[in-house]
Amino acid sequence: MCMVSMIHDYARERVPMDVWTPASFEQFKQILDKLAALDAKLSQPECEDPAKAAWMREVEARLAALEDKII
């Protein structure tokens, strides 16, 4: 299993949606980028998953809605 997939699963399953902040989510995305580079070096296949992409969009939409309330 590629590292990106494993860490993505961990976040989706164990970190509640309301815990994410714009800063923490940005750090999470940076971690995923670094893990993708590691996966490439280790010749792990890309493991794109539509459910994971949908979860990322859901978190981003929630954070955008929060930022709109602040402004």
PyMOL commands that place a pseudoatom at each C-alpha (Angstrom):
pseudoatom trace, name=CA, resn=MET, resi=1, chain=A, elem=C, hetatm=0, pos=[0.000, 0.000, 0.000]
pseudoatom trace, name=CA, resn=CYS, resi=2, chain=A, elem=C, hetatm=0, pos=[1.342, 3.417, -0.840]
pseudoatom trace, name=CA, resn=MET, resi=3, chain=A, elem=C, hetatm=0, pos=[2.051, 5.809, 2.017]
pseudoatom trace, name=CA, resn=VAL, resi=4, chain=A, elem=C, hetatm=0, pos=[-0.282, 8.463, 0.628]
pseudoatom trace, name=CA, resn=SER, resi=5, chain=A, elem=C, hetatm=0, pos=[-3.195, 6.051, 0.814]
pseudoatom trace, name=CA, resn=MET, resi=6, chain=A, elem=C, hetatm=0, pos=[-2.351, 4.837, 4.304]
pseudoatom trace, name=CA, resn=ILE, resi=7, chain=A, elem=C, hetatm=0, pos=[-2.049, 8.337, 5.801]
pseudoatom trace, name=CA, resn=HIS, resi=8, chain=A, elem=C, hetatm=0, pos=[-5.124, 9.509, 3.934]
pseudoatom trace, name=CA, resn=ASP, resi=9, chain=A, elem=C, hetatm=0, pos=[-7.131, 6.613, 5.381]
pseudoatom trace, name=CA, resn=TYR, resi=10, chain=A, elem=C, hetatm=0, pos=[-5.853, 7.402, 8.868]
pseudoatom trace, name=CA, resn=ALA, resi=11, chain=A, elem=C, hetatm=0, pos=[-6.954, 11.031, 8.613]
pseudoatom trace, name=CA, resn=ARG, resi=12, chain=A, elem=C, hetatm=0, pos=[-10.383, 10.207, 7.192]
pseudoatom trace, name=CA, resn=GLU, resi=13, chain=A, elem=C, hetatm=0, pos=[-11.093, 7.548, 9.799]
pseudoatom trace, name=CA, resn=ARG, resi=14, chain=A, elem=C, hetatm=0, pos=[-9.619, 9.121, 12.931]
pseudoatom trace, name=CA, resn=VAL, resi=15, chain=A, elem=C, hetatm=0, pos=[-9.599, 12.907, 12.640]
pseudoatom trace, name=CA, resn=PRO, resi=16, chain=A, elem=C, hetatm=0, pos=[-13.057, 14.446, 13.064]
pseudoatom trace, name=CA, resn=MET, resi=17, chain=A, elem=C, hetatm=0, pos=[-14.108, 16.860, 10.327]
pseudoatom trace, name=CA, resn=ASP, resi=18, chain=A, elem=C, hetatm=0, pos=[-14.519, 19.746, 12.793]
pseudoatom trace, name=CA, resn=VAL, resi=19, chain=A, elem=C, hetatm=0, pos=[-10.901, 19.480, 13.981]
pseudoatom trace, name=CA, resn=TRP, resi=20, chain=A, elem=C, hetatm=0, pos=[-9.361, 20.650, 10.700]
pseudoatom trace, name=CA, resn=THR, resi=21, chain=A, elem=C, hetatm=0, pos=[-8.297, 24.265, 10.414]
pseudoatom trace, name=CA, resn=PRO, resi=22, chain=A, elem=C, hetatm=0, pos=[-7.014, 25.920, 7.255]
pseudoatom trace, name=CA, resn=ALA, resi=23, chain=A, elem=C, hetatm=0, pos=[-3.458, 25.746, 8.617]
pseudoatom trace, name=CA, resn=SER, resi=24, chain=A, elem=C, hetatm=0, pos=[-3.625, 22.115, 9.735]
pseudoatom trace, name=CA, resn=PHE, resi=25, chain=A, elem=C, hetatm=0, pos=[-5.238, 21.026, 6.481]
pseudoatom trace, name=CA, resn=GLU, resi=26, chain=A, elem=C, hetatm=0, pos=[-2.547, 22.814, 4.485]
pseudoatom trace, name=CA, resn=GLN, resi=27, chain=A, elem=C, hetatm=0, pos=[0.103, 21.001, 6.519]
pseudoatom trace, name=CA, resn=PHE, resi=28, chain=A, elem=C, hetatm=0, pos=[-1.696, 17.714, 5.878]
pseudoatom trace, name=CA, resn=LYS, resi=29, chain=A, elem=C, hetatm=0, pos=[-1.649, 18.387, 2.125]
pseudoatom trace, name=CA, resn=GLN, resi=30, chain=A, elem=C, hetatm=0, pos=[2.077, 19.168, 2.317]
pseudoatom trace, name=CA, resn=ILE, resi=31, chain=A, elem=C, hetatm=0, pos=[2.644, 15.864, 4.101]
pseudoatom trace, name=CA, resn=LEU, resi=32, chain=A, elem=C, hetatm=0, pos=[0.707, 14.051, 1.375]
pseudoatom trace, name=CA, resn=ASP, resi=33, chain=A, elem=C, hetatm=0, pos=[2.859, 15.756, -1.277]
pseudoatom trace, name=CA, resn=LYS, resi=34, chain=A, elem=C, hetatm=0, pos=[6.039, 14.606, 0.486]
pseudoatom trace, name=CA, resn=LEU, resi=35, chain=A, elem=C, hetatm=0, pos=[4.666, 11.092, 0.836]
pseudoatom trace, name=CA, resn=ALA, resi=36, chain=A, elem=C, hetatm=0, pos=[3.807, 11.057, -2.873]
pseudoatom trace, name=CA, resn=ALA, resi=37, chain=A, elem=C, hetatm=0, pos=[7.464, 11.831, -3.600]
pseudoatom trace, name=CA, resn=LEU, resi=38, chain=A, elem=C, hetatm=0, pos=[8.504, 8.999, -1.278]
pseudoatom trace, name=CA, resn=ASP, resi=39, chain=A, elem=C, hetatm=0, pos=[6.063, 6.616, -2.974]
pseudoatom trace, name=CA, resn=ALA, resi=40, chain=A, elem=C, hetatm=0, pos=[7.583, 7.548, -6.333]
pseudoatom trace, name=CA, resn=LYS, resi=41, chain=A, elem=C, hetatm=0, pos=[11.106, 6.816, -5.053]
pseudoatom trace, name=CA, resn=LEU, resi=42, chain=A, elem=C, hetatm=0, pos=[9.931, 3.472, -3.686]
pseudoatom trace, name=CA, resn=SER, resi=43, chain=A, elem=C, hetatm=0, pos=[8.157, 2.645, -6.968]
pseudoatom trace, name=CA, resn=GLN, resi=44, chain=A, elem=C, hetatm=0, pos=[4.792, 2.405, -5.266]
pseudoatom trace, name=CA, resn=PRO, resi=45, chain=A, elem=C, hetatm=0, pos=[1.855, 2.696, -7.647]
pseudoatom trace, name=CA, resn=GLU, resi=46, chain=A, elem=C, hetatm=0, pos=[-0.308, 5.792, -7.565]
pseudoatom trace, name=CA, resn=CYS, resi=47, chain=A, elem=C, hetatm=0, pos=[-3.372, 4.908, -5.561]
pseudoatom trace, name=CA, resn=GLU, resi=48, chain=A, elem=C, hetatm=0, pos=[-5.891, 7.533, -6.582]
pseudoatom trace, name=CA, resn=ASP, resi=49, chain=A, elem=C, hetatm=0, pos=[-9.222, 6.907, -4.865]
pseudoatom trace, name=CA, resn=PRO, resi=50, chain=A, elem=C, hetatm=0, pos=[-12.392, 8.858, -5.740]
pseudoatom trace, name=CA, resn=ALA, resi=51, chain=A, elem=C, hetatm=0, pos=[-13.671, 8.554, -2.149]
pseudoatom trace, name=CA, resn=LYS, resi=52, chain=A, elem=C, hetatm=0, pos=[-10.488, 10.127, -0.800]
pseudoatom trace, name=CA, resn=ALA, resi=53, chain=A, elem=C, hetatm=0, pos=[-10.646, 12.929, -3.342]
pseudoatom trace, name=CA, resn=ALA, resi=54, chain=A, elem=C, hetatm=0, pos=[-14.283, 13.564, -2.354]
pseudoatom trace, name=CA, resn=TRP, resi=55, chain=A, elem=C, hetatm=0, pos=[-13.278, 13.703, 1.327]
pseudoatom trace, name=CA, resn=MET, resi=56, chain=A, elem=C, hetatm=0, pos=[-10.564, 16.258, 0.527]
pseudoatom trace, name=CA, resn=ARG, resi=57, chain=A, elem=C, hetatm=0, pos=[-13.112, 18.413, -1.327]
pseudoatom trace, name=CA, resn=GLU, resi=58, chain=A, elem=C, hetatm=0, pos=[-15.545, 18.097, 1.591]
pseudoatom trace, name=CA, resn=VAL, resi=59, chain=A, elem=C, hetatm=0, pos=[-12.936, 19.312, 4.091]
pseudoatom trace, name=CA, resn=GLU, resi=60, chain=A, elem=C, hetatm=0, pos=[-11.920, 22.152, 1.764]
pseudoatom trace, name=CA, resn=ALA, resi=61, chain=A, elem=C, hetatm=0, pos=[-15.574, 23.198, 1.332]
pseudoatom trace, name=CA, resn=ARG, resi=62, chain=A, elem=C, hetatm=0, pos=[-16.110, 23.167, 5.107]
pseudoatom trace, name=CA, resn=LEU, resi=63, chain=A, elem=C, hetatm=0, pos=[-13.016, 25.292, 5.675]
pseudoatom trace, name=CA, resn=ALA, resi=64, chain=A, elem=C, hetatm=0, pos=[-14.036, 27.719, 2.926]
pseudoatom trace, name=CA, resn=ALA, resi=65, chain=A, elem=C, hetatm=0, pos=[-17.474, 28.068, 4.535]
pseudoatom trace, name=CA, resn=LEU, resi=66, chain=A, elem=C, hetatm=0, pos=[-15.840, 28.801, 7.900]
pseudoatom trace, name=CA, resn=GLU, resi=67, chain=A, elem=C, hetatm=0, pos=[-13.618, 31.443, 6.356]
pseudoatom trace, name=CA, resn=ASP, resi=68, chain=A, elem=C, hetatm=0, pos=[-16.653, 33.054, 4.690]
pseudoatom trace, name=CA, resn=LYS, resi=69, chain=A, elem=C, hetatm=0, pos=[-18.328, 33.335, 8.108]
pseudoatom trace, name=CA, resn=ILE, resi=70, chain=A, elem=C, hetatm=0, pos=[-15.252, 35.082, 9.536]
pseudoatom trace, name=CA, resn=ILE, resi=71, chain=A, elem=C, hetatm=0, pos=[-15.087, 37.703, 6.804]
for i in range(1, 71): cmd.bond("trace and resi %d" % i, "trace and resi %d" % (i + 1))
show_as sticks, trace
zoom trace
